[in-house]
Amino acid sequence: MKLMWFHLMPYTELPDDFNKKHPSVWVDIHSSLFDPRRAHHMYNDFMDELEYAAEVGFDAVCVNEHHSNGYGLMPSPNLIASSLARRTTDTALCVMGNSLALYNPPTRVAEEFAMIDCISGGRLIAGFPVGSPMDTCYAYGQNPSSLRERYYEAHDLVKKAWTEKETFAFSGRYNQQRYVNIWPRPIQNDPHPPIWIPGGGSIETWRWCAEMDYVYCYLSYYGYKAGLTTMQGFWNEMSKLGKDRNPYRAGFLQFVGVAESRQQALDLYTEPAEYFYGRCLHVDPRFALPPGYTTEATQRAGIEGMMTKAANLANPSTKAALKATNMKDIVDGGYVLIGSPDEVVEQIRHVGTSLNVGHLMLLLQYGNMSKDVTKYNTRLFAEKVMPKVKDLFGEWEDKWWPKPMARGQRAAVPAFAPQLAAE
């Protein structure tokens, strides 16, 4: 099993009464809540945490793209990944998003991803999300009914830009370019960097991943219990399409809080978990599901996306059913795996085998968790949990993992000397 350290970079100082006084953490969150000087420290702490995760041996570090929100301060994950490419060695760099339909032209994605792959020596995992409606339809003004079509066209352009050896013209419905000839080009050119598709459970996305031979990643914040139905649906669809059950075809996101004892874990992680589910997922329902965003087939299957669930928390009729309001309900629902190292090992092994997922993306920082607690959670997981779960799925080949240059052929990681104090 591949263990991957995921960071959302949430704003950690939303007020206690945020979900009572403000309608949404996304789209129209008020600018007065953002303090750039405090964000300076947040960003640098977040970068330290990502680098630390690489240092202690996680297989990959993951970043993603969101806009106009206090839930994830990464409008450009490529900026973060480019820095990580310089400060890490063997760790894969999973950019779990560029939202392709938002780039004009999409060749910008092809170029920037190629830069990251070159700087890192071929360690890029390229994530191509359709994007949440809050980001794509409201923050960036895309028509929800044409979003998926625009996304597929952008994907085709990026992929061709990576693989076509000659300069070519591209004439699509949304993109027309007379000369496509990207420089730089990715190191991983046989035929291109691995492509992973994050999604919320769209049947069309499952089928497309199977057709293109891409990894499907279910990025749910509601844990393995809620994710079981979606992942069973994915594997049933793979069976219908004649695909094998190689667990590395899939990825899954899971929150974890590990400590020396279960009680200590509850003491450490209750506040950040309740902060995340109470404030970071406080989404106004009017932004969660614009008409045309969800396809007919997915609606017929009754699959509810992650952010639709988050928005439903604001609805009293569904809030009781979802119950993500206090730590007991969060833990009982499986949203966050809590416990001693041995308890977390048992839970992680259950998650991997029950969902048949070979790429497990872990949120070990969430909500307003401090840097010290985040590093403690990360270190304890790396030292006492990771060695006892890595053997899962060893009989399968991971054909969707980066193929970097040989270590001896790569540039050395630069040594950054501390700056002298100003006089």
Secondary structure as a PSIPRED ss2 file (coil, helix, strand):
# PSIPRED VFORMAT (PSIPRED V4.0)

   1 M C   1.000  0.000  0.000
   2 K E   0.000  0.000  1.000
   3 L E   0.000  0.000  1.000
   4 M E   0.000  0.000  1.000
   5 W E   0.000  0.000  1.000
   6 F E   0.000  0.000  1.000
   7 H C   1.000  0.000  0.000
   8 L C   1.000  0.000  0.000
   9 M C   1.000  0.000  0.000
  10 P C   1.000  0.000  0.000
  11 Y C   1.000  0.000  0.000
  12 T C   1.000  0.000  0.000
  13 E C   1.000  0.000  0.000
  14 L C   1.000  0.000  0.000
  15 P C   1.000  0.000  0.000
  16 D C   1.000  0.000  0.000
  17 D C   1.000  0.000  0.000
  18 F H   0.000  1.000  0.000
  19 N H   0.000  1.000  0.000
  20 K H   0.000  1.000  0.000
  21 K H   0.000  1.000  0.000
  22 H C   1.000  0.000  0.000
  23 P C   1.000  0.000  0.000
  24 S C   1.000  0.000  0.000
  25 V C   1.000  0.000  0.000
  26 W E   0.000  0.000  1.000
  27 V C   1.000  0.000  0.000
  28 D C   1.000  0.000  0.000
  29 I C   1.000  0.000  0.000
  30 H C   1.000  0.000  0.000
  31 S H   0.000  1.000  0.000
  32 S H   0.000  1.000  0.000
  33 L H   0.000  1.000  0.000
  34 F C   1.000  0.000  0.000
  35 D C   1.000  0.000  0.000
  36 P H   0.000  1.000  0.000
  37 R H   0.000  1.000  0.000
  38 R H   0.000  1.000  0.000
  39 A H   0.000  1.000  0.000
  40 H H   0.000  1.000  0.000
  41 H H   0.000  1.000  0.000
  42 M H   0.000  1.000  0.000
  43 Y H   0.000  1.000  0.000
  44 N H   0.000  1.000  0.000
  45 D H   0.000  1.000  0.000
  46 F H   0.000  1.000  0.000
  47 M H   0.000  1.000  0.000
  48 D H   0.000  1.000  0.000
  49 E H   0.000  1.000  0.000
  50 L H   0.000  1.000  0.000
  51 E H   0.000  1.000  0.000
  52 Y H   0.000  1.000  0.000
  53 A H   0.000  1.000  0.000
  54 A H   0.000  1.000  0.000
  55 E H   0.000  1.000  0.000
  56 V C   1.000  0.000  0.000
  57 G C   1.000  0.000  0.000
  58 F C   1.000  0.000  0.000
  59 D C   1.000  0.000  0.000
  60 A E   0.000  0.000  1.000
  61 V E   0.000  0.000  1.000
  62 C E   0.000  0.000  1.000
  63 V E   0.000  0.000  1.000
  64 N C   1.000  0.000  0.000
  65 E C   1.000  0.000  0.000
  66 H C   1.000  0.000  0.000
  67 H C   1.000  0.000  0.000
  68 S C   1.000  0.000  0.000
  69 N E   0.000  0.000  1.000
  70 G C   1.000  0.000  0.000
  71 Y C   1.000  0.000  0.000
  72 G C   1.000  0.000  0.000
  73 L C   1.000  0.000  0.000
  74 M C   1.000  0.000  0.000
  75 P C   1.000  0.000  0.000
  76 S C   1.000  0.000  0.000
  77 P H   0.000  1.000  0.000
  78 N H   0.000  1.000  0.000
  79 L H   0.000  1.000  0.000
  80 I H   0.000  1.000  0.000
  81 A H   0.000  1.000  0.000
  82 S H   0.000  1.000  0.000
  83 S H   0.000  1.000  0.000
  84 L H   0.000  1.000  0.000
  85 A H   0.000  1.000  0.000
  86 R H   0.000  1.000  0.000
  87 R H   0.000  1.000  0.000
  88 T C   1.000  0.000  0.000
  89 T C   1.000  0.000  0.000
  90 D C   1.000  0.000  0.000
  91 T C   1.000  0.000  0.000
  92 A E   0.000  0.000  1.000
  93 L E   0.000  0.000  1.000
  94 C E   0.000  0.000  1.000
  95 V E   0.000  0.000  1.000
  96 M C   1.000  0.000  0.000
  97 G C   1.000  0.000  0.000
  98 N C   1.000  0.000  0.000
  99 S C   1.000  0.000  0.000
 100 L H   0.000  1.000  0.000
 101 A H   0.000  1.000  0.000
 102 L H   0.000  1.000  0.000
 103 Y C   1.000  0.000  0.000
 104 N C   1.000  0.000  0.000
 105 P C   1.000  0.000  0.000
 106 P C   1.000  0.000  0.000
 107 T H   0.000  1.000  0.000
 108 R H   0.000  1.000  0.000
 109 V H   0.000  1.000  0.000
 110 A H   0.000  1.000  0.000
 111 E H   0.000  1.000  0.000
 112 E H   0.000  1.000  0.000
 113 F H   0.000  1.000  0.000
 114 A H   0.000  1.000  0.000
 115 M H   0.000  1.000  0.000
 116 I H   0.000  1.000  0.000
 117 D H   0.000  1.000  0.000
 118 C H   0.000  1.000  0.000
 119 I H   0.000  1.000  0.000
 120 S H   0.000  1.000  0.000
 121 G C   1.000  0.000  0.000
 122 G C   1.000  0.000  0.000
 123 R C   1.000  0.000  0.000
 124 L E   0.000  0.000  1.000
 125 I E   0.000  0.000  1.000
 126 A E   0.000  0.000  1.000
 127 G E   0.000  0.000  1.000
 128 F C   1.000  0.000  0.000
 129 P C   1.000  0.000  0.000
 130 V C   1.000  0.000  0.000
 131 G C   1.000  0.000  0.000
 132 S C   1.000  0.000  0.000
 133 P H   0.000  1.000  0.000
 134 M H   0.000  1.000  0.000
 135 D H   0.000  1.000  0.000
 136 T H   0.000  1.000  0.000
 137 C H   0.000  1.000  0.000
 138 Y H   0.000  1.000  0.000
 139 A H   0.000  1.000  0.000
 140 Y C   1.000  0.000  0.000
 141 G C   1.000  0.000  0.000
 142 Q C   1.000  0.000  0.000
 143 N C   1.000  0.000  0.000
 144 P H   0.000  1.000  0.000
 145 S H   0.000  1.000  0.000
 146 S H   0.000  1.000  0.000
 147 L H   0.000  1.000  0.000
 148 R H   0.000  1.000  0.000
 149 E H   0.000  1.000  0.000
 150 R H   0.000  1.000  0.000
 151 Y H   0.000  1.000  0.000
 152 Y H   0.000  1.000  0.000
 153 E H   0.000  1.000  0.000
 154 A H   0.000  1.000  0.000
 155 H H   0.000  1.000  0.000
 156 D H   0.000  1.000  0.000
 157 L H   0.000  1.000  0.000
 158 V H   0.000  1.000  0.000
 159 K H   0.000  1.000  0.000
 160 K H   0.000  1.000  0.000
 161 A H   0.000  1.000  0.000
 162 W H   0.000  1.000  0.000
 163 T H   0.000  1.000  0.000
 164 E C   1.000  0.000  0.000
 165 K C   1.000  0.000  0.000
 166 E C   1.000  0.000  0.000
 167 T C   1.000  0.000  0.000
 168 F E   0.000  0.000  1.000
 169 A E   0.000  0.000  1.000
 170 F E   0.000  0.000  1.000
 171 S E   0.000  0.000  1.000
 172 G C   1.000  0.000  0.000
 173 R C   1.000  0.000  0.000
 174 Y C   1.000  0.000  0.000
 175 N C   1.000  0.000  0.000
 176 Q E   0.000  0.000  1.000
 177 Q E   0.000  0.000  1.000
 178 R E   0.000  0.000  1.000
 179 Y E   0.000  0.000  1.000
 180 V E   0.000  0.000  1.000
 181 N C   1.000  0.000  0.000
 182 I C   1.000  0.000  0.000
 183 W C   1.000  0.000  0.000
 184 P C   1.000  0.000  0.000
 185 R C   1.000  0.000  0.000
 186 P C   1.000  0.000  0.000
 187 I C   1.000  0.000  0.000
 188 Q C   1.000  0.000  0.000
 189 N C   1.000  0.000  0.000
 190 D C   1.000  0.000  0.000
 191 P C   1.000  0.000  0.000
 192 H C   1.000  0.000  0.000
 193 P C   1.000  0.000  0.000
 194 P C   1.000  0.000  0.000
 195 I E   0.000  0.000  1.000
 196 W E   0.000  0.000  1.000
 197 I E   0.000  0.000  1.000
 198 P E   0.000  0.000  1.000
 199 G E   0.000  0.000  1.000
 200 G C   1.000  0.000  0.000
 201 G C   1.000  0.000  0.000
 202 S C   1.000  0.000  0.000
 203 I H   0.000  1.000  0.000
 204 E H   0.000  1.000  0.000
 205 T H   0.000  1.000  0.000
 206 W H   0.000  1.000  0.000
 207 R H   0.000  1.000  0.000
 208 W H   0.000  1.000  0.000
 209 C H   0.000  1.000  0.000
 210 A H   0.000  1.000  0.000
 211 E H   0.000  1.000  0.000
 212 M H   0.000  1.000  0.000
 213 D C   1.000  0.000  0.000
 214 Y C   1.000  0.000  0.000
 215 V E   0.000  0.000  1.000
 216 Y E   0.000  0.000  1.000
 217 C E   0.000  0.000  1.000
 218 Y E   0.000  0.000  1.000
 219 L C   1.000  0.000  0.000
 220 S C   1.000  0.000  0.000
 221 Y C   1.000  0.000  0.000
 222 Y C   1.000  0.000  0.000
 223 G H   0.000  1.000  0.000
 224 Y H   0.000  1.000  0.000
 225 K H   0.000  1.000  0.000
 226 A H   0.000  1.000  0.000
 227 G H   0.000  1.000  0.000
 228 L H   0.000  1.000  0.000
 229 T H   0.000  1.000  0.000
 230 T H   0.000  1.000  0.000
 231 M H   0.000  1.000  0.000
 232 Q H   0.000  1.000  0.000
 233 G H   0.000  1.000  0.000
 234 F H   0.000  1.000  0.000
 235 W H   0.000  1.000  0.000
 236 N H   0.000  1.000  0.000
 237 E H   0.000  1.000  0.000
 238 M H   0.000  1.000  0.000
 239 S H   0.000  1.000  0.000
 240 K H   0.000  1.000  0.000
 241 L C   1.000  0.000  0.000
 242 G C   1.000  0.000  0.000
 243 K C   1.000  0.000  0.000
 244 D C   1.000  0.000  0.000
 245 R C   1.000  0.000  0.000
 246 N C   1.000  0.000  0.000
 247 P H   0.000  1.000  0.000
 248 Y H   0.000  1.000  0.000
 249 R H   0.000  1.000  0.000
 250 A E   0.000  0.000  1.000
 251 G E   0.000  0.000  1.000
 252 F E   0.000  0.000  1.000
 253 L E   0.000  0.000  1.000
 254 Q E   0.000  0.000  1.000
 255 F E   0.000  0.000  1.000
 256 V E   0.000  0.000  1.000
 257 G E   0.000  0.000  1.000
 258 V E   0.000  0.000  1.000
 259 A C   1.000  0.000  0.000
 260 E C   1.000  0.000  0.000
 261 S C   1.000  0.000  0.000
 262 R H   0.000  1.000  0.000
 263 Q H   0.000  1.000  0.000
 264 Q H   0.000  1.000  0.000
 265 A H   0.000  1.000  0.000
 266 L H   0.000  1.000  0.000
 267 D H   0.000  1.000  0.000
 268 L H   0.000  1.000  0.000
 269 Y H   0.000  1.000  0.000
 270 T H   0.000  1.000  0.000
 271 E H   0.000  1.000  0.000
 272 P H   0.000  1.000  0.000
 273 A H   0.000  1.000  0.000
 274 E H   0.000  1.000  0.000
 275 Y H   0.000  1.000  0.000
 276 F H   0.000  1.000  0.000
 277 Y H   0.000  1.000  0.000
 278 G H   0.000  1.000  0.000
 279 R H   0.000  1.000  0.000
 280 C H   0.000  1.000  0.000
 281 L C   1.000  0.000  0.000
 282 H C   1.000  0.000  0.000
 283 V C   1.000  0.000  0.000
 284 D C   1.000  0.000  0.000
 285 P H   0.000  1.000  0.000
 286 R H   0.000  1.000  0.000
 287 F H   0.000  1.000  0.000
 288 A H   0.000  1.000  0.000
 289 L C   1.000  0.000  0.000
 290 P C   1.000  0.000  0.000
 291 P C   1.000  0.000  0.000
 292 G C   1.000  0.000  0.000
 293 Y C   1.000  0.000  0.000
 294 T C   1.000  0.000  0.000
 295 T C   1.000  0.000  0.000
 296 E H   0.000  1.000  0.000
 297 A H   0.000  1.000  0.000
 298 T H   0.000  1.000  0.000
 299 Q H   0.000  1.000  0.000
 300 R H   0.000  1.000  0.000
 301 A H   0.000  1.000  0.000
 302 G C   1.000  0.000  0.000
 303 I C   1.000  0.000  0.000
 304 E C   1.000  0.000  0.000
 305 G C   1.000  0.000  0.000
 306 M H   0.000  1.000  0.000
 307 M H   0.000  1.000  0.000
 308 T H   0.000  1.000  0.000
 309 K H   0.000  1.000  0.000
 310 A H   0.000  1.000  0.000
 311 A H   0.000  1.000  0.000
 312 N H   0.000  1.000  0.000
 313 L C   1.000  0.000  0.000
 314 A C   1.000  0.000  0.000
 315 N C   1.000  0.000  0.000
 316 P H   0.000  1.000  0.000
 317 S H   0.000  1.000  0.000
 318 T H   0.000  1.000  0.000
 319 K H   0.000  1.000  0.000
 320 A H   0.000  1.000  0.000
 321 A H   0.000  1.000  0.000
 322 L H   0.000  1.000  0.000
 323 K C   1.000  0.000  0.000
 324 A C   1.000  0.000  0.000
 325 T C   1.000  0.000  0.000
 326 N C   1.000  0.000  0.000
 327 M H   0.000  1.000  0.000
 328 K H   0.000  1.000  0.000
 329 D H   0.000  1.000  0.000
 330 I H   0.000  1.000  0.000
 331 V H   0.000  1.000  0.000
 332 D H   0.000  1.000  0.000
 333 G C   1.000  0.000  0.000
 334 G C   1.000  0.000  0.000
 335 Y C   1.000  0.000  0.000
 336 V E   0.000  0.000  1.000
 337 L E   0.000  0.000  1.000
 338 I E   0.000  0.000  1.000
 339 G E   0.000  0.000  1.000
 340 S C   1.000  0.000  0.000
 341 P H   0.000  1.000  0.000
 342 D H   0.000  1.000  0.000
 343 E H   0.000  1.000  0.000
 344 V H   0.000  1.000  0.000
 345 V H   0.000  1.000  0.000
 346 E H   0.000  1.000  0.000
 347 Q H   0.000  1.000  0.000
 348 I H   0.000  1.000  0.000
 349 R H   0.000  1.000  0.000
 350 H H   0.000  1.000  0.000
 351 V H   0.000  1.000  0.000
 352 G H   0.000  1.000  0.000
 353 T H   0.000  1.000  0.000
 354 S H   0.000  1.000  0.000
 355 L H   0.000  1.000  0.000
 356 N C   1.000  0.000  0.000
 357 V C   1.000  0.000  0.000
 358 G C   1.000  0.000  0.000
 359 H E   0.000  0.000  1.000
 360 L E   0.000  0.000  1.000
 361 M E   0.000  0.000  1.000
 362 L E   0.000  0.000  1.000
 363 L E   0.000  0.000  1.000
 364 L C   1.000  0.000  0.000
 365 Q C   1.000  0.000  0.000
 366 Y C   1.000  0.000  0.000
 367 G C   1.000  0.000  0.000
 368 N C   1.000  0.000  0.000
 369 M C   1.000  0.000  0.000
 370 S C   1.000  0.000  0.000
 371 K H   0.000  1.000  0.000
 372 D H   0.000  1.000  0.000
 373 V H   0.000  1.000  0.000
 374 T H   0.000  1.000  0.000
 375 K H   0.000  1.000  0.000
 376 Y H   0.000  1.000  0.000
 377 N H   0.000  1.000  0.000
 378 T H   0.000  1.000  0.000
 379 R H   0.000  1.000  0.000
 380 L H   0.000  1.000  0.000
 381 F H   0.000  1.000  0.000
 382 A H   0.000  1.000  0.000
 383 E H   0.000  1.000  0.000
 384 K H   0.000  1.000  0.000
 385 V H   0.000  1.000  0.000
 386 M H   0.000  1.000  0.000
 387 P H   0.000  1.000  0.000
 388 K H   0.000  1.000  0.000
 389 V C   1.000  0.000  0.000
 390 K C   1.000  0.000  0.000
 391 D C   1.000  0.000  0.000
 392 L C   1.000  0.000  0.000
 393 F C   1.000  0.000  0.000
 394 G C   1.000  0.000  0.000
 395 E C   1.000  0.000  0.000
 396 W C   1.000  0.000  0.000
 397 E C   1.000  0.000  0.000
 398 D C   1.000  0.000  0.000
 399 K C   1.000  0.000  0.000
 400 W C   1.000  0.000  0.000
 401 W C   1.000  0.000  0.000
 402 P C   1.000  0.000  0.000
 403 K C   1.000  0.000  0.000
 404 P C   1.000  0.000  0.000
 405 M C   1.000  0.000  0.000
 406 A C   1.000  0.000  0.000
 407 R H   0.000  1.000  0.000
 408 G H   0.000  1.000  0.000
 409 Q H   0.000  1.000  0.000
 410 R C   1.000  0.000  0.000
 411 A C   1.000  0.000  0.000
 412 A C   1.000  0.000  0.000
 413 V C   1.000  0.000  0.000
 414 P C   1.000  0.000  0.000
 415 A C   1.000  0.000  0.000
 416 F C   1.000  0.000  0.000
 417 A C   1.000  0.000  0.000
 418 P C   1.000  0.000  0.000
 419 Q C   1.000  0.000  0.000
 420 L C   1.000  0.000  0.000
 421 A C   1.000  0.000  0.000
 422 A C   1.000  0.000  0.000
 423 E C   1.000  0.000  0.000
